[in-house]
Amino acid sequence: MIDNKRIGVILLPAELDESETDKNELIRIADSLRETCDLIIGVSPWGTPSEREFLTAASGHFDVLLGSGSGGGMRGNMDSKGTILWARGYAKGKALAVIELMEWPRRTPDWEWRENDNVRFPVVNLDESVAPDPVIASMPAP
């Protein structure tokens, strides 16, 4: 919970069935969370093509889709309706794709994500300019 706002996170299955059954079940889960949560995040291992295809079904049900798996990393962007954000991690931990929400999504038909208005997508390069965290640095190696 952040500022009395609830965040629902759905870990998507390892594989997406080609039938509509899996998609419909994921939409049902997201919709049930929307009743009590202010932000719904899906975390996907599917790779770029399957995530891109899922965006159409997820629009209006999920607020954010965080992707991984095959395909390149990318800073965030929105679906064509502006209702769902999609970002993918960069390979080999060289950068962070950050999603800065400046506003909580509203559950009104006209609400949409707008870059540099209610969301930003900075990319943080993980190079020598990023200071190490002292707590993490002090941890013994495994």
Rosetta blueprint (number, residue, H / E / L):
1 M L
2 I E
3 D L
4 N L
5 K E
6 R L
7 I E
8 G E
9 V E
10 I E
11 L E
12 L L
13 P L
14 A L
15 E L
16 L L
17 D L
18 E L
19 S L
20 E H
21 T H
22 D H
23 K H
24 N H
25 E H
26 L H
27 I H
28 R H
29 I H
30 A H
31 D H
32 S H
33 L H
34 R H
35 E L
36 T L
37 C L
38 D L
39 L E
40 I E
41 I E
42 G E
43 V E
44 S E
45 P L
46 W L
47 G L
48 T H
49 P H
50 S H
51 E H
52 R H
53 E H
54 F H
55 L H
56 T H
57 A H
58 A H
59 S E
60 G L
61 H L
62 F E
63 D L
64 V E
65 L E
66 L E
67 G E
68 S L
69 G L
70 S L
71 G L
72 G L
73 G L
74 M E
75 R E
76 G E
77 N E
78 M E
79 D L
80 S L
81 K L
82 G L
83 T L
84 I L
85 L E
86 W E
87 A E
88 R E
89 G L
90 Y L
91 A H
92 K H
93 G H
94 K L
95 A E
96 L E
97 A E
98 V L
99 I L
100 E E
101 L E
102 M L
103 E L
104 W L
105 P L
106 R L
107 R L
108 T L
109 P L
110 D L
111 W L
112 E L
113 W L
114 R L
115 E E
116 N L
117 D L
118 N L
119 V E
120 R E
121 F L
122 P L
123 V E
124 V E
125 N E
126 L L
127 D L
128 E L
129 S L
130 V L
131 A L
132 P L
133 D L
134 P H
135 V H
136 I H
137 A H
138 S L
139 M L
140 P L
141 A L
142 P L
